[in-house]
Structures are given as structure tokens and as C-alpha cells.
């Protein structure tokens, strides 16, 4: 259920925007007065409140405001609510130059935030969890390997091969953006080939184990399914470890561009508000 909530939320936001756009010709809202004006005030306030997350994350003295994960949730919510309110404030239409600059700057920042959320999710165990470390992921893979046991030829063979594979990549994960992308692509191909080879050999060894222990076809299939699940999870975990470095670098580069865009948006918004009330 928890995994479907973001999709339901996205569908709700899309439906709200479509309904607002379809009703925009009726001009129920106007930016200069009434509800339309106050939607602009609320949307601008929401975008300003986005700063609290950054301040809370960097300033220990603000711990009384709440937890960082809690403010991250609020940050994500405000980053969606603010642009929606501003779009309704503008009644889905363009205006003067200063308002257009503020609007498009806000849209670019919102889109940048969506991209950043994707990168963030890739390098964290759970959206609000602690940052995943490569060694922790490989340790998880090692637990999967050990769960095979050592009472079967197939299990011994798979355990030995997975251990050898882990030793080949441990300590070799690159740190650069391009090198990690290249390494991740090669590793994906290598894991697919290794998985196919290991499962083929495991099937052959299980036939021998089955004859030795007098298993039925169903019992042999059950053992193979167990080994197949562990092998697939193992290689998926190893690939995740390789992806981590790549997305860490992307997330760092994203920060370099996102913060200047955010402050540009704030500047454009201040100019827009000043121009509206001045003229």
C-alpha cells in the first residue's frame, strides 16, 4: 500500500491541474484580486518555507524545529504545493515579463527537485532512511550467499562462485562519474552472464544431488527455486552497490545546479511581487 501512495498522489495532482486548466477560460481566478491573489501569496510563502529544510540540515541550533527527515517530508510537500498554488494564481496563463520569469524559474526548480528526489532515493535505503554504504550492501550480499548452506554440491559451488565474484569487485568500485557509469554498465552485463552460467551449473549439480538423496522432481525443483532466488538477489544487490557511487556523484552535481536555480527563483519572485505592488 505504501508504494502506491506516491502514484496515487501524482495522479491526484495531475487531475487537479487538468481540471484547473480546463476551467481557466472561465476566469474564476484572477492574479490581481480575491482568491487568485491569495493563492499567489500562499504559493510564494510555501516556496520561501523550503529554506527551512536547508537551514535545519546545516544548523544544529535549530534542532528544536524538528527532525531532518520530518522537514525533508515537508520540503517535498511544499515543493509540490507551492508551484501548484502559483499556477492556479496565474490562472494557467502568462503575464508580464517579470511574472513569466518568476513562473518559469519556479517550474524549473520544481522539475529539478523531482530529479533530485530520484537521485536521493537511489542512494538511500528508503526515502527517509540513512544513507546506504557500499560495504553494507556487499555485507547484505554476503548474508545471501551464506544462506545457501553447505549440504549440497550445488550450494557449495554457488557459494564458492559468489564469494569469488565479491572478491573481484570489492575495493574496485570507481569514484568518478564517468568511470562509475562505465563500470556499472560492464558489471550489469557480467552479472547477467554469471547468473545464467551459475544457474545452469546449479541445475546440473542438483540432478546429481537429487539422485544421491532420492528426491522427486518437485523436491529438486524446490531446491533450484531457492538457489535461483538467492543468486538473483545476490547479483541485484551487487549491482546496487555499483550504482550507488554513480548516483552519489550525480546527486552532488545536482546540488551544484539546484541551489543557484532556487535562489534565482527567489530573486525573480521578489522582483515580481515588488513590480506588482509598485505599478
N, C-alpha and C positions, 0 to 999 in steps of 0.2 A: 504493500500500500504506500509506504514512504517513497518508493521510487517513482510512483505515478503522480505524486503531488506536484513536482515541477512541471510535468507535462500538462496537467490539468490547469495549473496556474497560467502557463504560457497560452493555452487555448482560451482561458478567460480573458487575458489581456488582449489577445488578438481579436476576440469577439467584441470587446468593449471599443477598441479602436475602429473596427469596421462599422459598428453601429454609429459611433460618433461621426465618422467620415460621411456616412450615408445621410445623416441628419444635418450636416454642416450647411447645406444650401438653405435650410430653414432659418438660419441665423438666430438660433435660440440664445447663443452666447456671443458676446462682443468683448474684445480685449479692453475696451476703454471704460466699461462700467459694469455694475451688477456682478453676477456670479462669475462671469468670464474674467473680470478684473481680479477678483479674489482668488480664482484658480491660479492666476499668474503669481500672485503673492505667495500662495501656499507652495506652488511648484518651485519658486525661487528659494523659499525657505528650506524646502527639502534638499535642494542641491547644496545649500550652504551647510546644512547639518551633516553632509557627507564628510566634512572636515573633522568631525568629532572622532571618527574611527581612526584616522591617521594620527590625531593628537593623542588619543588614548593608547595607541600602539607604541608611540615613541616617548610618552611621558609617564613615568611611574607615579608621579604625584597625583595623577587623575584616576587612580585605581578606584576611588570612591564612586566613580561614574558607572562602574560595572565591569564585567569581564570582556576581554578582547574578542572571544568567539561570539559573545552576545552582540557586541557592537558590529561585528562583521555581518551578522544576520540583518541588523538594522541598516547597515551600509548598503547591502544588496537590495533590500526592500525600498529604501529611499532612492537608490539609483534607478529603479524602475518607476516608482510612483512619481518622482519629480518630472521626468520627461513626459509622462502621460498627462499630468496636470498642465504642463506648459503647452502641449499640443492642443489640448481642449481649450486652453486660454486663447490660443491663436486661431481657434475655430478651423483648424486644418487648412489654413491659407497663409500666404506670405504677405509681409507688410513692408515697412520702410527698411532701408539698408541696415540700420543698426539692429533692428529686431530680427532680420533674416540672419545676420552674422551670429547673434546670440542663439537663435534657434538651431542653426546647423552646427555650431560649436557644441551645443548640448547633445544633439543627436550623435555626433562623432564620439563624444566622451562616453555616452551610454553604450554605443556599439563596442568601444574599446573596453568598457567594463565587462561586457558579455564575454569577450575574448579572454580577458584576464581571469575571469571566473573559471573558464575552461582549463586554462593553464594551471590555476591554483588547485583545481580538483585533481589534476593529473599528478601533482607532486605531494598530495596529502592523502592520508588514509581516512577517507570520509571528509566531506566538505569542511567540517569544523574540527576535524581531528588534528593530531600532531603531525608534523612533517615526517614523511617516510624516509628512512635511510637505506642506502643500498645494502649495507651489511644486514639490516633487519630483514629485508626482502630475501636475501640469499639464505639467511638463517631459516626463514619460513620454508624455502625450497628444500633445505636440508632435512627439516622435520617430515616433509612429504616423502623424501627418499627413505628415511628410516622407517616410515610406517609400512613399507613393503614387507618387512620381516626377512628372515634368512632361512626359512624352512623349505624353500623351493629353488630349483635350478633357475627358473625364470626370475624369481625375486633377487637371487644373488647376482645374476647377470645384469639386471636392470639397475640394481643398487650400485654396482661397480661402475657401470657406464655413466650414470648420473653424477656420481662422485667425480669421475674423471672430467666430465663436462664442466662441472662447477669449478674445479681447479684450473681449467684452461682459461676461464673468463674472469676469475677473481683477481682483483688488482689490475685488470687491463681495461676497465671501463674508462673511456676518454673523458676529458673535462671540457673540451671546446664544443661550440655549437655545431659546426660542420662535421667535425670528426665524430661526434656522438650520433649525428644523424646517419652518417655513413656506417658506423659500427652497428647501430640499431637495425638498419636495413639488412646488413650481412647476417647479423645474429638471427633475425626473423627467418631468413632462408635456411640457415644452419639448423635452427631448432625444428623446422618443419621436416627437413631431411632426416635429422637424427631421430625425431619422433616416429617417423614412418619405418625407419630401419629397426629401431628398438622394439616396436610393437610387432613387427614381422618376426623377429627372432624370438620374442616372448611367446608368441603363438606356437612356434615350433617347439620350444622348450616345454611349454605347458602340455603339449601332446605326450611328450616323454614322461612328464610328471604324472599325467593322468593315467598312463599305462602302469606306472610304478605303484600308484596308490589305489588303482581300481576305480577311478572317478567315472561318473556318467558324463555324457556330452554337456548336460546342463551344469554340472559342477565345474567342469573345465571352462565353460563359458563364463560362469560367475567369477572365477579367478581372473580370467582375462579382462573382464569389465573392470574389476578392482584395480588391476595394474594399469589399464588404459586410462582410467580416471586420474590416477596419481601421476602418471607420466605427462598427461596433458596439463594438469595443474602445475606441475613442476616447471615445464618449459614456458608456460604462460607467466609464471612468477619470475623466471629468469629474464624474459623479455621486458617485463615491467621494470626490473632493475635497470636495464639498459635505457629504457625510455625516460627514466627519472632524470638523468643528467641532462638530456636534451631539453626536456620541459623546464627544468630549473633555469637553464640558460635563456630560453625563450621568455620565461617569466621575468627574469632580470632585465632583459631588453625591453619588455613591455612596460615595466616601471619607468624606464628612461623616457619613453614617449607619452605615457599616460598622464604623469604628473604635470608636465608643461601644458598639455591639452586641457587638463582640468582647470588650471589657473587662467589659461586663455579664455575658457568658458566663463569663469567668474568675472573676469575683466569685461568681457563682452556683455554679460548680464548687467553689471553695474552701469556701463555706458548706456545700455538700453533703458534701464529704469530712470536714469538721470535725464535722458533725452525726452522720454515720455512726459515726465513731470515738469520739465523745463519749458517744453514747447506745446 
